Amino acid sequence: MGTIKVLLVGVCEYLTVKCPSLPMCKNDLFAMRTALVNGLNINPNNIHLCGETGIVTKNELITSICTVLKDISENDTFIFYFFGHGGKNCLVLSDSLIELQDLLDTIGQIETKNKIAIIDSCHSGGFSLESIPAIDIDETVEHFAGRGFAVLASCGAEQYSGFNEDKKISLYTSFVCDAFTARFLIRKGKKSLETINEAIFRFAEVSNRKKGCNFQQPIFRSSIGGTIFFDVEEYNPYKIAKIYEETDNYIIYNVEPAHHAEEKRLFVKVILRFPSSMEQIAEIATGIKNKVLYYEVHQNEIAEARHKGHAANIVCCYFGYDEDDMVDCNYFCYTTWVDDLQDKDCWYRTSKNIIVIKGVHINVNGSYELIKNLRDNNLDKDELIQITREYTANIISVAEQYIKIFREYLNNTITEEELINSVVPLNIEISKWFFKQSDLPKSPNELHDWAHIHKKLSCTIHDFSLFYDKKNLKTWKSENRKWLLKNAIKRYEMELEELKIADKLI
């Protein structure tokens, strides 16, 4: 992402408006600045404070906004944070009132990639954010994911915001600071706005439970496609060793680690150069097993530390006749070898598809030719890309509508029954585009990974339609449904990021 520019506004003293002073709001400014630097890795030089004296006039607010936005670019992020008194549909400055909705509308029109407004005041949840993220079929996901406007508010439209007397800062600000700095939210060096907001809601839920009432219900609304991911620390992913070896009779296409607990498992993908009998396959499998037994291929650092230097306990060889078979995971047969430490009755099962030759257990795929013939594709590459993007764009558009309604349920502004009734037509639309995506012909090898991510994203969105379908209400309890959809939304957002990367490679 680009540069993150921040404006923190704290109003403590009131000159012409009859409101009691809020001395703790000055503490909010410094607590929030520290949390942004330590938690989101934001350059302190890009954080502008307005209200260090406790006084913020309307002119000072306008001047501060203009100062922060002076050098902002279209790829940057703008974060606006307000602490102070609030009333019905308004925020209170030292010398005047400003309409909350007008302020948010103004921020929403800033021409930058994304904007986040965080409002910590009484009655702050009484705003609207009407737009739903729209994806252009002719553009890549890069132009959609992570773009838009999100607003986080400390309480509902009819509620009051309180203080954390122990920390001497506003209660909601303490939730936000804790979420920004929480290390358990980091995934692959990043934190998402989605998980940050989920943590805020969880902190508020615990606080309300202690008070014995719904004292303060945070509000979250967003027109961002997916979510925003903040780079908070360096991430160096573990690199799995790549094995490729050619011989006269076969090609080792890849060796995949599938280590589990104390078992070192290696799955070997093999392309046979010539049509081979079962006896020849048994001989080749034995040779490959002996060759790869001590290969150091591991899925992560933990597996490497546990299994490095040890012989494999299990080796499975998957045989096909070309690269299409490897990409499609359509194998003519596969062989299994396990050492004497394993339960051989479990691994060496018998069935009509399994034959044993010279001690090699071979499982024959009776559907190999049938699946092979399914690869026929009457669409050229460009046409397939266009149709795939069209179907994905349509199902994403429905998903964003679904998420918007679900957020209002989490905000406690609608009931579960209202949510269930509202998503009935969306469930139908999701299923329609999911099945269209599923019926697309197999993609050529160069598009395999790209098409797979599209289908994976479609499957995740299809999960949305299950949890609040009237036919499935007896399947899960209310809290289970909520948890399942929240996690499906996080998967959806991660897969949008995967698709952004995949789009750049085609």
N, C-alpha and C positions, 0 to 999 in steps of 0.2 A: 504494500500500500504506500501511498505518498506520505507527506508530512502531516502530523496531527497538530492542529492549532487549537488552543483552549482559551476560553474566557470564563473566569470564575467571578461571579458577582455576589457579594454579601452585603446585605443592608441591615445595619444594627440600630441606627439612630434615625428619628423621624422629626423633621423640622416643621412642616406645615400640615402633615397628616396626623390625626390623633391616634397614635398607636404606641403601645409600650415598647421600650427599647429591647433589643435582643442581643445582649453582649456576647452570647455564645456563637453567634453567626460569624464573628470575626475569627473564632477558633476554627470554624468550618472551612474558611478559606485556606488556611495553612495545612489543616489535616487533609483536605482534598488535594492540594498541590503535592504533598508528600506521597499520597496514595497513587496519584497519576504517574509520578516519576518512578516510584519503587515497584508499583504493580503493573503498569502498562508500558513502562520503558519510554515514557514521553520526555523529550528534551525539555528541561526546565526553562530554557530560553524561549520556548514556544507556549509557555503558560502565562497568560496575562491576568493580573489580579485587579479587580475593581471593587473598592470598598475597604481598603486597609485602614482608613480612618473611621470606618463605621458609617460614613455618609455616601450615598450614591444618588445623585440627582438624575433627572431624565437626560439632560445634556451630557453628563458624564457617561451614562450608559451608552448613548448613541456614539459618542466619541470613542469609547473603548471597543465597541463592535467594529467601527470603521478601522481602527488601528489594527485589530487582529486580522481583519479580512483584506487589508491593503495588499498583501503579497500572497494571498492564498491562490492556489491553482486548482484546476478542474479535477486533479487526481488526489487532492488532499482531503483530510477529514476535519470537520469543525465540531468541537464539543463546547456547548454552552451550559453553564451550571449556575442556577440561581438559588440563594438562600435568603429567606426573609419572610415577612408577613404576606399573606395572600387572602383574598376575599372571593366572593362568588364571581367567577370569570375575570378576576383581575389579580395583579401583583402590585405590591405597595413599595414605591421608592421613597426616598427621603423627602421629596417635594411634590409628589404626584402619584396618581394611579395609572397603570397601563393595562390595556386589555391583554389577557393571557393568550387568547386565540389570535389576536393581531400579531403579537410577538412571535408566536410559533409559525404563523403563516409567512412572516417575513424571513425567519430562519430557513423555512422550507424552500424558499425561492432562491437561496444562495446557490450560485452555480459552482458547486464542488461535488465531488463523487458522493460523499455521504455526510450527513449531519446528525448529531445527537444532542438533544436538549434534555437536561435533567433539572426538574423543578422540585425544590424542597420547600413547600409552603402549605399552609392550610388550604383546603378546597382545590388542590392543584389538579385533581383528576377530571375536572369538568371541561375538557377540551375534546376536539374531534380531529381525526386524521383520516380523511375520506379516501384518499387514493390507494389503490392496490397495485403492487408492482406488476408491470407489464413487460413481457419479453418479446422482442422483435424476431420473427422467424428467420429473417435474412441476416441477423447478427449472431455472433457467438455468445456463449453464456458469459464471457468476460464483460460484456456491456450491460449485463443484468445483475449478476450476483454481487452482493455487497454494495449496491448503489441505492440511495434513497435517504429517508429521514426517519429517525426513531425518537420517540419521546418517552421518558421515564418520569413518573410523578410520584410524590411521596405518599399520597393518600387519595381516597375517593373524593368526589365532588362535594359530598356532605360531611366530610370528616375533617379533623384537625390533626396537624403534625405536632409531634412532641419532641422532647430532648432526652439525650442519654446523659443523665446527671453524673454518672461515674466518669465518662470520658470528656464531659463538658463540651459536647458538640450536639448538633441535631441528631435525633434518633435515626432518621432515614439516611442521613449523611454517614452515620456510623456503619449502617448496613452496606452502603455503596463502597466505602473505604475498605471494609473487610472483604467484600467481593473482589475489588480491584487487586488487592494484595494477596488473595488466597492462592497458594501454590497448587492446591489440589485441582484447580480448574485448568491448569496448563496441559495441553495436549500437543505433542510434536512442536514445542516451542511457541505455541500460540494460545491465546484466550479468545473466546468468541463472546460477542455481545449477548447471545442467547444464554450461554452458561452463566455469565455474570448476572444477568437479570434473574435467572432461575435461583441463583444463590441469594440474591436480594429478597426474593419472595420467600425463600426458606427461612432466612433470618427473621423476617417480619412475622412469619407464621409462629416461630418459636417465641418471639417477643409477645405476640398476642395471646398465646397459650398461657404464658406466665401471668399476664394481666387478667386472664379469664374472659376476654371479650375481643371482638374484632376492632381493636382500637385504631389501627392504621393499616389500611389495605393498599399496598403499592399498585400503581397502574402502569401498564406497558402497552404502547401501540407503535406500529411500525409500518412504513411503506418501503422497507428495504427488501430487495430480492434476496432471499436466504438470510444471511446475517453478516456482520462485520467480524473479521478475524484480526486480532492485534498481535503483532510479532513482539513477544516479550522477552525471549531469550534465544540464544543460538541453538539450533537443532541440527545434529549430525546423525541422520538415520543409519542404522546398521546395514551394511552392504553384504548381501548374500552372494557367496562365490558362484560365478557362472561357469558351468562345465559344458564344453562342446568338443566332441572328439570324433573324427572320421576314421573308419577302417574299411577294408575291402568288402566286408559283408554287411556292415551296419554303421549307423551314425548314432552316437550318444547325443541326443538333441538337448537334453537338460537333465540335471540331477536336482531334485527338490527335497529339502529337508522337512521331515514331519516328526521330529523328535518329541517324545512324550514321557514325562517323568524320568524314569531310569532307562527308558528304551531309546536307542539311537536308530531312527528309521530313515531310510533313503528310498525315494521313489525315482526311478530312472526312466525317462522317456526315450524310446529307441525307434529309429526309422530303419526298417529292413531294406536293403538295397535290391534284393531279389525275392520273388515268391519263395517262401520257406515252408518246409514240412514241420510238423510238430516235433519230430526228433531233432531237426536242425535248430528250432527255437529253443528246445531244452538245452542243447549244447551251448548256444549263444548266451542264454540266460545265466548258465553256470559260469562262463567266462567273464561276463559283465559283473556278476556278484563278486567274484574273486578280485576283479580290478578295482571296484569302487568301495570295497569293504572298509578301507581306512581313509576315504575321502573326507576332507574337512569342509563340509557344507552344513551350515547351521542357520536357523531362522532368526536368531537374536543373540545378544551377548550372554544371556543366562544359559541358553542351550549350548553355546560354545564353551563356556567355562565348565559346564557339567560333562560334556561328551568329548571334548578335544583329546585326541590321542587314543581314543577307544575305538574298537572295531564296531561296525554297525551290528545291531541285533536283528534287524529286519531289513531285507532288501526286496523291493517289488519292481519288476521291469514291465513297462507298458509298451507294447509293440504296435506300430502302424507302418504304412507304406509310403507316406509322404508328409510334407509339412502341414497340409490341411488336417490330417489326423491328429497331429500334435496340438494344433491350435484349437481344434474342436473337441479335444479330449475323447475322440472316437477311436478306440483301440481294437485291433483285430483280436488280441488276447492279452492277458497279463500273467506273469508268473510271480510266485511268492516263495521266499526263503526266510526261515527264522532260525536262530541259534537254539542251542539246547536249554537255554534259560527260559524260553517262552513256552506257553501252553500250546503245544502243537495240535491238540484236538480242536482248539479254537481256531487256529490259523489254517490248518489243513483240513478243512471241511470237505465233505463229498457231496456232489450233486451231478445232475446230468450234463452240466456244462464244464465240469472239471475232469481233466485227465492227468494221470501221473506217468511221467516218462523219466527213467533213470533217477528217480527221487525228486524230480522237478514237478511242482504242482502248477498246472496250466489251466487258467480259467478262460474259456473261449466265449467271445461276444457274438451271440447268434444274430444280433441286430446290426452288425457292422455294415453290411452292404446296404441295408435299408437306410440307415442314417447317412451313409456316404452319398446316396442318391438325393438326399434332401438338400444338398448343397447347390442345386441348380438355382440360378439367380437370373431372372429376366431383366433386372434393372441394371443400368450402368452405374458406375461409382458416384457420379455427380447427382444422379437422380435419387439414389439411395440416401445420400447425405441430406438432400433437400427434404425428402419425405420423413426421414428420421427426425430431423430438426423440427419439422412441422408438428409431428405427433408429440414430441417432447415439450415444445413450446405450449401446446394446448393443455397438456396434463399439468405442467408447472403453473399455468395461469389458474387452473382450478385449485391446485394445492395452496396457492397464496390466498385465495378466497377462503379456503377451509381454515387456514392458520389464523386469518384475521378474526373469524368468528370464534375460534377456540380461545384466542387471547382474551376476548371479552368474557368468556366463561371463567378463565383464570383470574380476570380482574374482578370477578363477582358482580358483573353488571348484567349478566343473563344467567338463567338457571340451566342445569344439565338438560332438562326437558326442552327448553328453547333451543339449545345447541343441537340436540338430536333432530328436532323438526327442521331446523335451518339447513342442515347438511344433507337432507334427503336428495335434492336435485344434484348436489355436488357429488354424492356417492355414485350416482348414475353416470355422470360425466367422467369421473375418474375411471370407472370400469370400462367405459367405451374406449377411451384413449389407451388404456392399459392393454386391452385385447388387440387393438390395432397395432400397437407397438410389438406385441408378442407375435403377431402374424407376419411381420416383415421377414423377407427371405434372409438366409444366412449372408453375412457380409464377407467381402474378400479379406484375405489375411491382413492386408495393410490397414484395414478398418476394424479389425476384430476387437481390439482393446477399446477403441472409441465407441463402437456400437454396444459393447458389453456394459460400459458405464451408463449409456443412455437407458439400456434395459434395466440395469440395477436401480437407477433413479426412478424409473417407472414403477418397479416393484415396490420400492419404499413408499412412494405416493399411494400406490394401491392399498398399502397397509392402513393409510389414513381412513379409507372408506370402510374398514372392517369394525373398528372399535366402537363407533357410535351409529352403526347400522341397527335399525330396529329389530332385525332378525337375530342379532347377536347380543342383545342386552343381558341375557341370562348367562352368557359365557364368562363375563368379567364383572367384578364389583366396580363401583364408581371410581374408587381411588386407583384400582388397577388400570382401568381404561385411561384415566388421566395420565398415569405414569407411562403407559405404552405409547400414547400419542406424543407426549413430550419427547420421548426417546426417538420415535420415528422422525420427528421434526429435526432433531439434531443430526440424525443420519442423512436426512434430505439435504441439510445445509452443508455437511461434509462432502456429500456426493456432488453437489453443485461446484464445490472447489475442485474436486477431481476432474469434473467435466471441463472446467476452465482450462486446466493444464492439457487435457486430451485434445481440446479444440485447436490448440496451438500447434499440434503435431501432425494434423492432416492437411 
